[in-house]
Amino acid sequence: MFITRITSKHLNYSMKIAAAIRRFKLYHLIVWDAIFWLWFFFRHDDYSSNMLALNVTLLKVADLAVMVYTTNYILIPALLYKKKYVWFTVLFITLVVFTSWLKLYIEGLLMHNPHAFDLIGNFKRNFYDNTIPHFLLVSTAAAFKLVLDYAKAQRRMGEMAKENAEAELNFLKSQINPHFVFNSLNSVYFLIDKENNEARDALHKFSGMLRYQLYECNGHKTSIEKEIAYLHDYVDMQRLRRDDNCQVHFTINPGVKGFDIEPLLLIPFIENAFKHLSHHSGKVNKIDILLDNNNGIFTMKVDNTTDDKKALPVIAEAGGIGLKNVQRRLELLYYGKHKLAINKQDGLFTIELTIDTKQETAGI
């Protein structure tokens, strides 16, 4: 029993250490530390002192790290994944050649013999001993990065397929006969007094919203124009429930048109604004909604006044889509192409979402 408790305790401790290493990417330091000491162990006899060997080894490892991280985290995402192959090739070759020459120059200074590693005088030897190995090492690290990114992309695609299948199954389970619903709504519509235009208009908008959810959201994407019409109907429905002390401003800039978006992606943020709107009696309770599109970057900003004493609002806490689910959906559908900022300050709750609509595919 005592041995079992110790084993379990040590296992939990080891798991926590492993999680911390993954979280803070400490494995990078572990790998480079191992490379440093292996390099020093096999090459320290080539130098006149251990201190010189340490300095030269540090220079070589740092030089290699600069090339690897620049290639993997700058050149590959910014150029290779965006199909700018010529620019990637030119800058990759320039990076390796320049850093190889700079490393040789600094190494010569450390050894008090700048001409020993002169690039021009010993071009063939230095190119063979330094530049070519650098190409191979950095290319290997880049290939490792590509494999990992491909695996992540495949895993995301699998998660999306699984979640889409589950969502479709849940939809089929909960689906009711839409003809019955619309026939019932039409019956209620004609039962309303003809003079009560406000009630008829509200029911008409509700019918349009329901029709959009049932028939227009079956595909993976819908036009931004249809999504905006749905948002307008929702906002108009909410206005009917509010008094004159509530002001809602819905601004759509002219550039918001001509692209597709995932259906029902934006509505939770507007629902959240109405749900957590302040209830001030002495001043205006306000909601500002702004949609913009600039050079393919779609922006949605929602501001609403909120009570200062309340905690940070959570999107649709009960009965709806929670904030974590919205963020999860954005990660799956717009991985690497969106930013979501949430802030509460001085009685104003702000959500700002940006999506890069230029890219058609996520990941690599």
C-alpha contacts under 8 A as a table, 3 or more apart, distances in Angstrom:
res1	aa1	res2	aa2	distance
1	M	4	T	5.06
1	M	5	R	6.33
2	F	5	R	5.18
2	F	6	I	6.33
3	I	6	I	5.14
3	I	7	T	6.12
4	T	7	T	5.12
4	T	8	S	6.09
5	R	8	S	5.12
5	R	9	K	6.01
6	I	9	K	5.06
6	I	10	H	6.08
7	T	10	H	5.19
7	T	11	L	6.03
8	S	11	L	5.02
8	S	12	N	6.17
9	K	12	N	5.24
9	K	13	Y	6.19
10	H	13	Y	4.96
10	H	14	S	6.04
11	L	14	S	5.05
11	L	15	M	6.14
12	N	15	M	5.03
12	N	16	K	6.24
13	Y	16	K	5.13
13	Y	17	I	6.32
14	S	17	I	5.07
14	S	18	A	6.17
15	M	18	A	5.03
15	M	19	A	6.11
16	K	19	A	5.05
16	K	20	A	6.16
17	I	20	A	5.09
17	I	21	I	6.18
18	A	21	I	5.07
18	A	22	R	6.30
19	A	22	R	5.15
19	A	23	R	5.99
20	A	23	R	4.96
20	A	24	F	6.05
20	A	25	K	7.99
20	A	26	L	7.82
21	I	24	F	5.56
21	I	25	K	5.54
21	I	26	L	4.74
21	I	27	Y	6.06
22	R	25	K	4.98
22	R	26	L	6.64
22	R	27	Y	7.03
23	R	26	L	7.80
25	K	28	H	5.90
25	K	29	L	7.82
26	L	29	L	5.31
26	L	30	I	6.42
27	Y	30	I	4.81
27	Y	31	V	6.03
28	H	31	V	5.27
28	H	32	W	6.25
29	L	32	W	5.27
29	L	33	D	5.86
30	I	33	D	5.11
30	I	34	A	6.17
31	V	34	A	5.15
31	V	35	I	6.26
32	W	35	I	4.96
32	W	36	F	6.06
32	W	61	V	7.49
32	W	65	A	7.98
33	D	36	F	5.07
33	D	37	W	6.37
34	A	37	W	5.40
34	A	38	L	6.10
35	I	38	L	5.22
35	I	39	W	5.98
35	I	61	V	7.44
36	F	39	W	5.26
36	F	40	F	6.14
36	F	57	T	6.60
36	F	58	L	6.89
36	F	61	V	6.23
37	W	40	F	4.93
37	W	41	F	5.93
38	L	41	F	5.05
38	L	42	F	6.33
39	W	42	F	5.50
39	W	43	R	6.08
39	W	57	T	6.71
40	F	43	R	5.30
40	F	44	H	5.25
40	F	53	A	6.82
40	F	54	L	6.73
40	F	57	T	6.00
41	F	44	H	5.94
42	F	45	D	7.55
43	R	46	D	5.61
43	R	47	Y	7.82
43	R	53	A	7.60
44	H	47	Y	5.85
44	H	49	S	7.90
44	H	50	N	6.44
44	H	53	A	5.16
44	H	54	L	7.67
45	D	48	S	7.55
46	D	53	A	7.79
47	Y	50	N	7.20
47	Y	52	L	6.59
47	Y	53	A	5.70
48	S	52	L	7.00
48	S	53	A	7.74
49	S	52	L	5.34
49	S	53	A	6.29
50	N	53	A	4.87
50	N	54	L	6.06
51	M	54	L	5.07
51	M	55	N	6.27
52	L	55	N	5.13
52	L	56	V	6.11
52	L	110	L	7.46
52	L	111	M	7.57
53	A	56	V	5.21
53	A	57	T	5.96
54	L	57	T	5.12
54	L	58	L	6.02
55	N	58	L	5.10
55	N	59	L	6.19
55	N	110	L	7.78
56	V	59	L	5.02
56	V	60	K	6.26
56	V	107	E	6.41
56	V	110	L	7.39
57	T	60	K	5.14
57	T	61	V	6.13
58	L	61	V	5.27
58	L	62	A	5.94
59	L	62	A	5.20
59	L	63	D	6.00
59	L	103	K	7.08
59	L	107	E	7.54
60	K	63	D	5.08
60	K	64	L	6.19
60	K	103	K	7.05
61	V	64	L	5.10
61	V	65	A	6.07
62	A	65	A	5.00
62	A	66	V	6.17
63	D	66	V	5.25
63	D	67	M	6.47
63	D	99	T	6.79
63	D	100	S	7.81
63	D	103	K	6.68
64	L	67	M	5.23
64	L	68	V	6.16
64	L	134	H	7.35
64	L	138	V	7.49
65	A	68	V	5.08
65	A	69	Y	6.03
66	V	69	Y	5.46
66	V	70	T	5.92
67	M	70	T	5.26
67	M	71	T	6.03
67	M	95	L	6.96
67	M	96	V	6.76
67	M	99	T	7.51
67	M	138	V	6.67
68	V	71	T	5.26
68	V	72	N	5.97
68	V	138	V	5.47
68	V	141	A	6.45
68	V	142	A	7.22
69	Y	72	N	5.09
69	Y	73	Y	5.56
69	Y	74	I	7.44
70	T	73	Y	5.63
70	T	74	I	5.23
70	T	75	L	6.43
71	T	74	I	5.69
71	T	75	L	4.80
71	T	76	I	5.98
71	T	92	F	7.03
71	T	138	V	7.74
71	T	142	A	6.90
72	N	75	L	6.34
72	N	76	I	5.47
72	N	77	P	7.40
72	N	141	A	7.71
72	N	142	A	5.83
72	N	145	K	6.51
73	Y	76	I	6.35
73	Y	77	P	6.29
74	I	77	P	5.77
74	I	78	A	5.79
74	I	79	L	7.96
75	L	78	A	5.34
75	L	79	L	5.44
75	L	80	L	6.70
75	L	88	F	6.30
75	L	91	L	7.83
75	L	92	F	7.49
76	I	79	L	5.50
76	I	80	L	4.64
76	I	81	Y	6.05
76	I	88	F	7.45
77	P	80	L	6.14
77	P	81	Y	5.28
77	P	82	K	7.23
78	A	81	Y	6.57
78	A	82	K	6.43
79	L	82	K	5.17
79	L	83	K	6.23
79	L	84	K	4.92
79	L	85	Y	6.77
79	L	87	W	6.89
79	L	88	F	5.56
80	L	83	K	5.12
80	L	84	K	5.63
80	L	85	Y	5.74
80	L	88	F	6.02
81	Y	84	K	7.59
81	Y	364	I	5.60
84	K	87	W	5.65
84	K	88	F	6.22
85	Y	88	F	5.03
85	Y	89	T	6.12
86	V	89	T	5.20
86	V	90	V	6.18
87	W	90	V	5.20
87	W	91	L	6.03
88	F	91	L	5.35
88	F	92	F	5.83
89	T	92	F	5.12
89	T	93	I	6.15
90	V	93	I	5.40
90	V	94	T	6.13
91	L	94	T	4.93
91	L	95	L	5.92
92	F	95	L	5.13
92	F	96	V	6.34
93	I	96	V	5.31
93	I	97	V	6.13
94	T	97	V	5.30
94	T	98	F	5.87
95	L	98	F	5.35
95	L	99	T	5.99
96	V	99	T	5.44
96	V	100	S	5.94
96	V	131	T	6.88
96	V	134	H	6.65
96	V	135	F	6.62
97	V	100	S	5.15
97	V	101	W	6.22
97	V	131	T	6.26
98	F	101	W	5.23
98	F	102	L	6.13
99	T	102	L	4.94
99	T	103	K	5.94
100	S	103	K	5.16
100	S	104	L	6.28
100	S	130	N	6.46
100	S	131	T	5.81
100	S	134	H	7.47
101	W	104	L	5.12
101	W	105	Y	6.22
101	W	119	L	6.77
102	L	105	Y	5.10
102	L	106	I	6.25
103	K	106	I	5.26
103	K	107	E	6.00
104	L	107	E	5.02
104	L	108	G	6.17
104	L	117	F	5.66
104	L	118	D	7.57
104	L	119	L	7.81
105	Y	108	G	5.19
105	Y	109	L	6.50
105	Y	114	P	6.52
105	Y	117	F	6.47
105	Y	118	D	7.16
106	I	109	L	5.02
106	I	110	L	6.26
106	I	114	P	7.97
107	E	110	L	5.06
107	E	111	M	6.30
107	E	114	P	7.82
107	E	117	F	7.67
108	G	111	M	5.15
108	G	112	H	6.11
108	G	113	N	5.08
108	G	114	P	4.19
108	G	115	H	6.84
108	G	116	A	6.24
108	G	117	F	5.82
109	L	112	H	4.91
109	L	113	N	6.00
109	L	114	P	5.21
110	L	113	N	7.70
111	M	114	P	7.57
113	N	116	A	5.59
113	N	117	F	7.95
114	P	117	F	6.35
114	P	118	D	6.88
115	H	118	D	4.84
117	F	122	N	6.99
117	F	126	N	7.20
118	D	121	G	5.57
118	D	122	N	5.97
118	D	123	F	7.65
119	L	122	N	5.51
119	L	123	F	5.04
119	L	126	N	6.57
120	I	123	F	5.07
122	N	125	R	5.61
122	N	126	N	5.96
123	F	126	N	5.33
123	F	127	F	5.77
124	K	127	F	5.18
124	K	128	Y	6.01
125	R	128	Y	5.19
125	R	129	D	5.92
126	N	129	D	5.07
126	N	130	N	5.53
126	N	131	T	7.05
127	F	130	N	5.46
127	F	131	T	4.81
127	F	132	I	6.27
128	Y	131	T	6.24
128	Y	132	I	5.54
128	Y	133	P	7.45
129	D	132	I	6.70
129	D	133	P	6.61
130	N	133	P	5.51
130	N	134	H	6.15
131	T	134	H	5.08
131	T	135	F	6.29
132	I	135	F	5.08
132	I	136	L	6.38
133	P	136	L	5.07
133	P	137	L	6.06
134	H	137	L	5.10
134	H	138	V	5.90
135	F	138	V	5.44
135	F	139	S	5.83
136	L	139	S	5.15
136	L	140	T	6.07
137	L	140	T	5.13
137	L	141	A	6.36
138	V	141	A	5.05
138	V	142	A	6.09
139	S	142	A	4.93
139	S	143	A	6.04
140	T	143	A	5.05
140	T	144	F	6.23
141	A	144	F	5.03
141	A	145	K	6.26
142	A	145	K	4.96
142	A	146	L	6.22
143	A	146	L	5.03
143	A	147	V	6.21
144	F	147	V	5.17
144	F	148	L	6.26
145	K	148	L	5.18
145	K	149	D	6.12
146	L	149	D	5.13
146	L	150	Y	6.01
147	V	150	Y	5.09
147	V	151	A	6.17
148	L	151	A	5.08
148	L	152	K	6.20
149	D	152	K	5.00
149	D	153	A	6.08
149	D	363	G	7.45
149	D	364	I	6.71
150	Y	153	A	5.03
150	Y	154	Q	6.15
150	Y	363	G	7.96
150	Y	364	I	6.66
151	A	154	Q	5.11
151	A	155	R	6.15
152	K	155	R	5.02
152	K	156	R	6.15
153	A	156	R	5.08
153	A	157	M	6.16
153	A	362	A	7.90
153	A	363	G	5.65
153	A	364	I	6.94
154	Q	157	M	5.04
154	Q	158	G	6.18
155	R	158	G	5.03
155	R	159	E	6.18
156	R	159	E	4.99
156	R	160	M	6.05
156	R	332	L	6.46
157	M	160	M	5.03
157	M	161	A	6.12
157	M	332	L	7.95
158	G	161	A	5.11
158	G	162	K	6.13
159	E	162	K	5.07
159	E	163	E	6.03
159	E	332	L	7.79
160	M	163	E	5.16
160	M	164	N	5.89
160	M	332	L	6.25
160	M	333	L	7.78
161	A	164	N	5.14
161	A	165	A	6.07
162	K	165	A	5.14
162	K	166	E	6.20
163	E	166	E	4.99
163	E	167	A	5.99
164	N	167	A	5.02
164	N	168	E	6.05
165	A	168	E	5.11
165	A	169	L	6.11
166	E	169	L	5.03
166	E	170	N	6.11
167	A	170	N	5.12
167	A	171	F	6.04
168	E	171	F	4.97
168	E	172	L	6.15
169	L	172	L	5.12
169	L	173	K	6.18
170	N	173	K	5.04
170	N	174	S	6.20
171	F	174	S	5.26
171	F	175	Q	5.74
172	L	175	Q	5.13
176	I	181	V	7.96
177	N	180	F	5.47
177	N	181	V	6.64
178	P	181	V	4.98
178	P	182	F	6.21
178	P	214	L	7.70
179	H	182	F	5.25
179	H	183	N	5.96
180	F	183	N	5.16
180	F	184	S	6.03
181	V	184	S	5.12
181	V	185	L	6.19
182	F	185	L	4.95
182	F	186	N	6.10
182	F	207	S	7.13
183	N	186	N	5.09
183	N	187	S	6.22
184	S	187	S	5.04
184	S	188	V	6.25
185	L	188	V	5.07
185	L	189	Y	6.01
185	L	203	L	7.48
185	L	207	S	7.10
186	N	189	Y	4.90
186	N	190	F	6.38
187	S	190	F	5.43
187	S	191	L	6.34
188	V	191	L	5.00
188	V	192	I	6.47
189	Y	192	I	5.48
189	Y	200	R	6.08
189	Y	203	L	6.77
189	Y	204	H	7.81
190	F	193	D	7.56
190	F	194	K	7.96
192	I	196	N	6.90
192	I	199	A	7.39
192	I	200	R	6.79
193	D	196	N	5.37
194	K	197	N	6.53
194	K	200	R	7.85
196	N	199	A	5.66
196	N	200	R	6.49
197	N	200	R	5.08
197	N	201	D	5.89
198	E	201	D	5.14
198	E	202	A	6.14
199	A	202	A	5.09
199	A	203	L	6.21
200	R	203	L	5.17
200	R	204	H	6.09
201	D	204	H	5.00
201	D	205	K	6.20
202	A	205	K	5.16
202	A	206	F	6.17
202	A	237	M	6.18
203	L	206	F	4.98
203	L	207	S	6.13
204	H	207	S	5.10
204	H	208	G	6.33
205	K	208	G	5.01
205	K	209	M	6.21
205	K	233	D	5.69
205	K	234	Y	7.92
205	K	237	M	7.41
206	F	209	M	5.06
206	F	210	L	6.18
206	F	233	D	7.45
206	F	234	Y	7.99
206	F	237	M	7.70
207	S	210	L	5.13
207	S	211	R	6.09
208	G	211	R	5.03
208	G	212	Y	6.16
208	G	230	Y	7.86
208	G	233	D	7.94
209	M	212	Y	5.09
209	M	213	Q	6.32
209	M	230	Y	5.95
209	M	233	D	6.91
209	M	234	Y	7.58
210	L	213	Q	5.13
210	L	214	L	6.17
211	R	214	L	5.19
211	R	215	Y	5.83
211	R	216	E	7.32
212	Y	215	Y	5.49
212	Y	216	E	4.79
212	Y	217	C	6.55
212	Y	230	Y	7.30
213	Q	216	E	6.00
213	Q	217	C	5.48
214	L	217	C	6.46
214	L	218	N	7.30
215	Y	218	N	6.21
216	E	219	G	7.24
216	E	222	T	7.28
217	C	220	H	7.47
217	C	221	K	7.48
217	C	222	T	7.01
217	C	263	P	5.67
217	C	264	L	7.62
219	G	222	T	7.10
220	H	262	E	6.19
220	H	263	P	7.33
221	K	260	D	5.93
221	K	261	I	5.22
221	K	262	E	4.46
221	K	263	P	5.80
222	T	226	K	6.92
222	T	227	E	7.10
222	T	260	D	5.28
222	T	261	I	5.53
222	T	262	E	6.13
222	T	263	P	5.69
223	S	226	K	5.47
223	S	227	E	6.51
223	S	258	G	7.30
223	S	259	F	6.01
223	S	260	D	4.29
223	S	261	I	6.13
224	I	227	E	4.98
224	I	228	I	6.03
224	I	256	V	7.43
224	I	257	K	6.23
224	I	258	G	7.14
224	I	259	F	6.04
224	I	260	D	5.44
224	I	261	I	5.98
225	E	228	I	5.15
225	E	229	A	6.28
225	E	257	K	6.34
225	E	258	G	7.79
226	K	229	A	5.08
226	K	230	Y	6.33
227	E	230	Y	5.13
227	E	231	L	6.30
227	E	263	P	6.71
227	E	264	L	7.17
228	I	231	L	4.93
228	I	232	H	6.09
229	A	232	H	5.03
229	A	233	D	6.31
230	Y	233	D	5.22
230	Y	234	Y	6.33
231	L	234	Y	5.09
231	L	235	V	6.16
231	L	267	I	6.56
232	H	235	V	5.14
232	H	236	D	6.10
233	D	236	D	5.10
233	D	237	M	6.14
234	Y	237	M	5.08
234	Y	238	Q	6.28
235	V	238	Q	5.07
235	V	239	R	6.18
236	D	239	R	5.06
236	D	240	L	6.69
237	M	240	L	5.50
237	M	241	R	7.23
238	Q	241	R	5.35
238	Q	242	R	6.76
238	Q	274	F	7.70
239	R	242	R	5.25
239	R	243	D	7.93
239	R	248	V	7.69
240	L	243	D	7.93
242	R	245	N	7.72
242	R	246	C	6.20
243	D	246	C	5.86
244	D	247	Q	7.28
245	N	281	S	7.56
245	N	283	K	7.35
245	N	284	V	5.25
245	N	285	N	6.15
246	C	284	V	5.97
246	C	285	N	4.78
246	C	286	K	5.74
246	C	287	I	7.93
247	Q	284	V	6.98
247	Q	285	N	6.29
247	Q	286	K	4.80
247	Q	287	I	6.28
248	V	286	K	5.93
248	V	287	I	4.78
248	V	288	D	5.97
248	V	289	I	7.81
249	H	287	I	6.27
249	H	288	D	4.83
249	H	289	I	6.04
250	F	288	D	6.18
250	F	289	I	4.73
250	F	290	L	6.15
251	T	288	D	7.87
251	T	289	I	6.04
251	T	290	L	4.83
251	T	291	L	6.32
252	I	256	V	6.83
252	I	290	L	5.98
252	I	291	L	4.86
252	I	292	D	6.36
253	N	256	V	5.98
253	N	290	L	7.82
253	N	291	L	6.25
253	N	292	D	5.26
253	N	293	N	7.38
254	P	257	K	7.35
254	P	292	D	7.76
255	G	292	D	6.50
255	G	293	N	5.19
255	G	294	N	6.80
256	V	291	L	6.95
256	V	292	D	5.68
256	V	293	N	5.10
256	V	298	F	7.51
259	F	357	T	7.41
260	D	357	T	7.98
261	I	265	L	7.87
262	E	265	L	5.86
262	E	333	L	7.97
263	P	266	L	7.96
264	L	267	I	5.69
264	L	268	P	7.81
265	L	268	P	7.04
265	L	326	V	7.82
266	L	269	F	5.93
266	L	270	I	7.15
267	I	270	I	5.29
267	I	271	E	6.12
268	P	271	E	4.95
268	P	272	N	6.04
268	P	315	I	6.79
268	P	316	A	7.17
268	P	321	I	6.78
268	P	326	V	7.83
269	F	272	N	5.06
269	F	273	A	6.44
269	F	302	V	7.17
269	F	315	I	6.95
269	F	351	I	7.34
270	I	273	A	5.06
270	I	274	F	6.54
270	I	289	I	7.92
270	I	302	V	6.99
271	E	274	F	5.38
271	E	275	K	6.07
271	E	315	I	7.71
271	E	316	A	7.25
272	N	275	K	5.03
272	N	276	H	6.06
272	N	313	P	7.82
272	N	314	V	7.45
272	N	315	I	5.07
272	N	316	A	6.03
273	A	276	H	5.48
273	A	277	L	5.77
273	A	287	I	6.89
273	A	302	V	7.22
273	A	303	D	7.17
273	A	304	N	5.65
274	F	277	L	5.13
274	F	287	I	7.71
274	F	304	N	7.85
275	K	316	A	7.69
276	H	304	N	7.87
276	H	306	T	6.31
276	H	313	P	6.52
277	L	285	N	6.89
277	L	286	K	7.57
277	L	287	I	7.65
277	L	304	N	6.01
277	L	305	T	5.79
277	L	306	T	5.19
277	L	307	D	7.72
278	S	285	N	5.81
278	S	304	N	7.76
278	S	305	T	5.45
278	S	306	T	4.08
278	S	307	D	5.10
279	H	285	N	6.60
279	H	306	T	7.69
279	H	307	D	7.24
280	H	283	K	5.71
280	H	284	V	6.76
280	H	285	N	6.29
280	H	307	D	7.90
281	S	284	V	7.59
285	N	304	N	7.68
285	N	305	T	5.94
285	N	306	T	7.99
286	K	303	D	7.95
286	K	304	N	5.64
286	K	305	T	5.66
287	I	302	V	7.23
287	I	303	D	5.60
287	I	304	N	4.36
287	I	305	T	6.78
288	D	301	K	7.89
288	D	302	V	5.73
288	D	303	D	5.08
288	D	304	N	6.43
289	I	300	M	7.40
289	I	301	K	5.88
289	I	302	V	4.64
289	I	303	D	6.58
290	L	299	T	7.86
290	L	300	M	5.73
290	L	301	K	5.16
290	L	302	V	6.49
291	L	298	F	7.49
291	L	299	T	5.77
291	L	300	M	4.70
291	L	301	K	6.64
292	D	298	F	5.77
292	D	299	T	5.08
292	D	300	M	6.54
293	N	296	G	6.11
293	N	297	I	5.42
293	N	298	F	4.27
293	N	299	T	6.06
294	N	297	I	5.20
294	N	298	F	6.56
296	G	356	D	6.05
296	G	357	T	5.33
296	G	358	K	5.25
297	I	354	T	6.57
297	I	355	I	5.71
297	I	356	D	4.67
297	I	357	T	6.03
297	I	358	K	7.44
298	F	354	T	5.49
298	F	355	I	5.15
298	F	356	D	6.33
298	F	357	T	6.69
299	T	352	E	7.13
299	T	353	L	5.66
299	T	354	T	4.41
299	T	355	I	6.56
300	M	352	E	5.72
300	M	353	L	5.15
300	M	354	T	6.44
301	K	350	T	7.20
301	K	351	I	5.73
301	K	352	E	4.36
301	K	353	L	6.40
302	V	350	T	5.74
302	V	351	I	5.26
302	V	352	E	6.46
303	D	348	L	6.67
303	D	349	F	5.66
303	D	350	T	4.53
303	D	351	I	6.58
304	N	348	L	5.76
304	N	349	F	5.38
304	N	350	T	6.70
305	T	347	G	5.72
305	T	348	L	4.55
305	T	349	F	6.15
306	T	310	K	7.70
306	T	347	G	5.23
306	T	348	L	5.77
306	T	349	F	6.42
307	D	310	K	5.60
307	D	347	G	6.03
308	D	311	A	7.89
308	D	346	D	7.22
308	D	347	G	5.07
310	K	313	P	7.70
312	L	344	K	6.78
314	V	317	E	5.73
314	V	322	G	7.07
314	V	323	L	6.25
315	I	321	I	6.97
315	I	322	G	5.22
315	I	323	L	4.97
316	A	319	G	6.85
316	A	320	G	5.01
316	A	321	I	5.63
316	A	322	G	5.32
316	A	323	L	7.36
317	E	320	G	6.75
317	E	321	I	7.52
317	E	322	G	5.79
318	A	321	I	7.95
318	A	322	G	7.69
321	I	325	N	6.17
321	I	326	V	6.63
322	G	325	N	5.26
322	G	326	V	6.35
323	L	326	V	5.09
323	L	327	Q	6.15
324	K	327	Q	5.09
324	K	328	R	5.97
325	N	328	R	4.89
325	N	329	R	6.05
326	V	329	R	5.11
326	V	330	L	6.25
327	Q	330	L	5.08
327	Q	331	E	6.20
328	R	331	E	5.06
328	R	332	L	6.26
329	R	332	L	5.16
329	R	333	L	5.99
330	L	333	L	5.20
330	L	334	Y	5.27
330	L	335	Y	6.81
330	L	338	H	7.35
331	E	334	Y	5.50
331	E	335	Y	4.61
331	E	336	G	7.57
332	L	335	Y	5.71
333	L	362	A	7.50
334	Y	337	K	5.17
334	Y	338	H	6.00
334	Y	355	I	7.44
334	Y	362	A	6.23
335	Y	338	H	6.85
335	Y	362	A	5.61
335	Y	363	G	6.52
336	G	362	A	6.85
336	G	363	G	6.88
337	K	355	I	5.74
337	K	356	D	5.17
337	K	357	T	7.93
337	K	359	Q	7.84
337	K	362	A	7.33
338	H	353	L	7.15
338	H	354	T	5.37
338	H	355	I	4.36
338	H	356	D	6.26
339	K	352	E	7.98
339	K	353	L	5.75
339	K	354	T	5.25
339	K	355	I	6.76
340	L	351	I	7.27
340	L	352	E	5.83
340	L	353	L	4.61
340	L	354	T	6.65
341	A	350	T	7.96
341	A	351	I	5.80
341	A	352	E	5.19
341	A	353	L	6.51
342	I	349	F	7.68
342	I	350	T	5.80
342	I	351	I	4.68
342	I	352	E	6.60
343	N	349	F	5.89
343	N	350	T	5.20
343	N	351	I	6.59
344	K	347	G	6.84
344	K	348	L	5.60
344	K	349	F	4.36
344	K	350	T	6.17
345	Q	348	L	5.40
345	Q	349	F	6.63
356	D	359	Q	6.50
357	T	360	E	7.21
359	Q	362	A	7.42
